Amino acid sequence: MGEFRIVLLEHGTELWDEHSRRRGMPVDFRSLDRRTGSGSLSHKQPIAKAIGRSARTVVDATAGLGHDSFLLACLGWHVVAMERHPVVGVLLEESVRLAREDAEIMETMGDRLRVQSGDARALLQEQDPPDVIYLDPMFQPRRTSALPRKPAQVLRQLVGLDQDELELFEVARRCARQRVVVKRADDAPPLVEGVDLSHRGKIVRYDVYLPLERGS
Ligand SMILES: C[S@@+](CC[C@H](N)C(=O)[O-])C[C@H]1O[C@@H](n2cnc3c(N)ncnc32)[C@H](O)[C@@H]1O
């Protein structure tokens, strides 16, 4: 693994790798798009449609730096963000701490985002089942198209690929009350066959798996 730095900038904190020059992975939520209407904070966004209006609780079982968790909490779901990488987990906790100090962010996010450090395969089986389990395992690098955005590369270098994503999916499928949602690159095959519905964004899609007895 290369060298990583946590860089404190005027506009916030970032995670940089040895190749980062002007920007890395933002480590707080203030830089994220919080526009309503046609912005990220809309229930018309594919991620929101994939989670579904009837859900109240969501476990983001692959939270990373928490961008999706934050978005979902801002949209009104009660989110538990699980992250197993110790460094990423600390950075995620820091983002939530900074968010709690920011009155404007708190107004949108409320008290709806909680972090749990550890492996979701175990954590999910130790607690009350959430309505929805959201999975965004580290994408396989694309062979044919352009490299992913720089910040995503930084996280990938730190964490590596998630090799046990199928095992996590199986646990999630057993635990979720309403559905499992898996984020995929637009041109990637489904993580697992048997997708019940998909919601497409510009570069990603959200595959929805309903509980086996209702989905099959
Ligand atoms: C692609 S990143 C997620 C990015 C995130 N959706 C976001 O919006 O910032 C995947 C993350 O899932 C974590 N992860 C993968 N498998 C996990 C597991 N079984 N339990 C907890 N975290 C896991 C990895 O450590 C990595 O940080």
The ligand as an ORCA input file, in Angstrom:
! r2SCAN-3c Opt
* xyz 0 1
  C     -16.995      1.881     -2.716
  S     -16.773      2.183     -1.021
  C     -18.318      2.885     -0.550
  C     -18.490      4.332     -0.906
  C     -19.742      4.916     -0.301
  N     -20.939      4.357     -0.890
  C     -19.804      6.422     -0.387
  O     -20.800      6.960     -0.865
  O     -18.861      7.098      0.084
  C     -16.899      0.590     -0.267
  C     -16.585      0.581      1.231
  O     -17.212     -0.559      1.815
  C     -16.390     -1.061      2.837
  N     -16.783     -2.463      3.038
  C     -16.744     -3.475      2.139
  N     -17.197     -4.624      2.676
  C     -17.571     -4.320      3.962
  C     -18.115     -5.090      5.027
  N     -18.358     -6.410      4.904
  N     -18.391     -4.460      6.193
  C     -18.138     -3.127      6.342
  N     -17.582     -2.352      5.366
  C     -17.309     -2.941      4.193
  C     -14.978     -0.883      2.280
  O     -14.021     -0.870      3.332
  C     -15.110      0.473      1.561
  O     -14.732      1.534      2.401
*
